[in-house]
Amino acid sequence: MRWRTLPVLGLAILIPTIPVCGQQSPSTPDAPPEAAAPGDPRQGQGAMADEDMELQVAVREAGQDSATLVKSLEGFLARHPDSPRKGAVYRALVESELNLHNDGAALDYAEKVIAIQPEDSQTMYVAATLLEKKRDDASQLHAIDYGSRLIERVSKADPDSRPPQMTLEDWQAGRNKFLVDLYVLRGRMEHHLHKDDDAVKDLTMGFRLLPNAQAALTLGEIAEEGKRPDEAIRQYSTAFALAGDEARDDNTPGMDRDSLRLRIGNLWHFTHDSTAGLGDLMLSAYDESRAAVQADKLASAPEHNKDVSDPLQFSLRRVDGGKALKLAESRGKVVVLNFWTTWCAYCNQMEAMLADVRTKFSGRDDVVFLAVNADEDEAAVAPYLLERKPGGTLVFADGVNKAFHVESIPTVLVLDKSGKVAYHTQGFAPDGFADLAAAAITKASSSQ
């Protein structure tokens, strides 16, 4: 288990490192440093430098051995109980004990950090997750208190406190993700304490901020315990659908999809006396959860060509990062738009037919071919292009697919010189495509 880092909030203490000693003036054999007289401030500075050097040696000698580091740091604290470095040492002990899976010791040191530095949000979050594991009511209440304090603190976080190199969008995304973790954590503990009304509020809030499997799973458990099987099945199906897409987080319980699938099947069979209809429900839950996740991604993603309604006024980013292509500059030319994605099996076959069309009009500067990528996840494009590359100028859709009402992939549009659609095929239509497209381009290029 590793510590979460929360740089997006301007609140967090990063994973601790033992500070190295301050810079020292180089010494020479014939000019030894002058000894500080009693009461001289340099005496305190010298003691501090000695402590720093001692810590530095302890860390270096421990290497990657967490057990040795724990022993060395505990020895340091025994010799220097009032060291100014105590908070940093405690944080290093928290991480080392976590590496050793000594949750109890890690929690004890986390509590000591919080006592010294109550604004240390990261350590407080780690303490809350460790308290949740203890399962007794007192620990759960203590963790809920930490969670509530963190939710209030994060909700009031000032975006101007973010690091100067961090964009506002990244800060907001990180803030929302941390709030989701906090609401779901507090909701799970409230459910453990049978405070289900509070739990449902927190879990629903966490799910609304970002659809996630943990919130849906706990909401399903609450519904099942409340004798509402249909609602439980719906929530479990949502959790099942989302669990496959979520990155594993060491601070949250793992999602066992096999046992969840058995739970859904047993509950459905118990209430419906068969498995008929369960597949449709799970597919529906998958579609709904995916739509919610994509809506969240789109909401946080930069919106290109915002408030532009005329497709010919769109500016499309080039996939290679070059100067954006403005469709308005293509007015007076015939423009062929090939909408494709990395996951489209038929796009490769459509590309082969388009290659024949491009060959017929090669050398014509009045006919422009654009390969318009419509992937929701643009990160998938670069690896795809290492293996295959559509012909024409590669650009991202940047909303022009919606402006032209493209509803299936692949789709090919031919725009005449005035920008009107002269030819349009939705989906894969192989029969006569090359001849029909070529004829439409010829007719459009001859029109005034």
Steps between C-alpha positions, in 0.01 A plus 500: 500500500633840402406840626264702285647828387258790477695780331192625320357651816796696623425322830708188491830402644678294237649161580750588767871509447743554780656841442869513430722726701539861401780629287830523675798715421792302372771455758872526441777331695657826612175680585285287733152637576487732796334345805177667608499659843232403755176680415609562141205423260741294297496243778135420416576497130785259561277267701240510222763419242619206713143364521456536125824318438393222738171461311678502170731219612204298638308523173806419289594197708143363499484508120178331385457305825189641667552299821851638544378852430226467762752385760740785412233769506352379827851509645543855375177610668608335825820707493333819375140501627460875435665511159353758257507216246259290705203550268698394192639199687149393606380523138795290384410245768139491379612410148756247620246325723253490211767339283539238774121457521507607865172690486476546877844660528435709187177629656674587828761707318236660277311614811824651632548693175143634518552606863800708396374613159117481486497656153685204349215380278685206352588344833145557623364315196741210558391488864134488398558205265690314771230569758236363263682165492472461877121459471415581863247780546738735679752480215227550241373811680854634527553444128169667415617804697819511294302455179260782590787735579667418170180545298450844653864590442509380138165661417639836612837457331613807308605428139754781530688280749590248228862473382582753227571225244155341548209594277163590647342204317744253657446656842123471471519140374724399789283681751186323377671159501613550860150610602360183340741287704406684818123476449520129415732431795267678741197331346650154550568573866153646554355181354713295740347701786148445358461870423361410160320827428827688542685231306263524202543877489880477500520210256257667262701822518819308423335323207363825358843661513650202319325168424695234690465133589557535875208739548269280291608185686425646844170647380412151378582349839280758672214425260534124545501530880195724470311226309504694171640231267431677169689810613780279637533316168510831313776638723700175492476492120627857484790408730576197282503714185721771650745268675662396174594857408628631831869516585591312816550724803689364797290712735167345401380139524548285193200415285453126452294485182460122517332506840300807399375315192391208720327737740307662215402161354385355831296805591339516155416129500355527851267783399418391142522119518726492192789681337286632213543874454815530711724541197293790368510670838878469529552632148273792582696569819823489301367744240370740764819491706719549194286793390534656845878453503536644151280795593729567794808482276343733247400744774860523620658496154572821309217585261621578151301725266273601785201709391582441130193382313612522136714193420701697246618730779649209695872485570630142522818401681750302297585162647871568450474819707547735205310819430123453534304456178218751446222361286417850380830502311372207293203695363508482121639149514338159529562353845477128574461423871572143610391452865687212664599362843768263627240245613303491172550163327342618172710817480793305355281364220358845435853639489598250229211619283579865570856438386363423151295820508801709607703350216243618245533858624871506580669821391175696523542799734126570491416172679597462867490170692475517880525198731300615803563306819194476727650301791383609845839396638754684288785322680418188298571672168881526506562126571246410229678713240824309560338199328260654250425849378196626309576699188436873474565774753458363853293719733293458815123539471483776766120499478459515123361145508210627713454804278456269199285255705737206456331215685705196394856413409628493233327790329614681185376845398573690181455878521463702182678830440238692696528268799173314443484121543511344153541140609445328832538139611426395859682187609671246281340483157736309267269446202602749235655739754813589303306574179227696679749707699714571195194604302389733780845660516509548122156659498578722799831618351332599174226703666536873555 
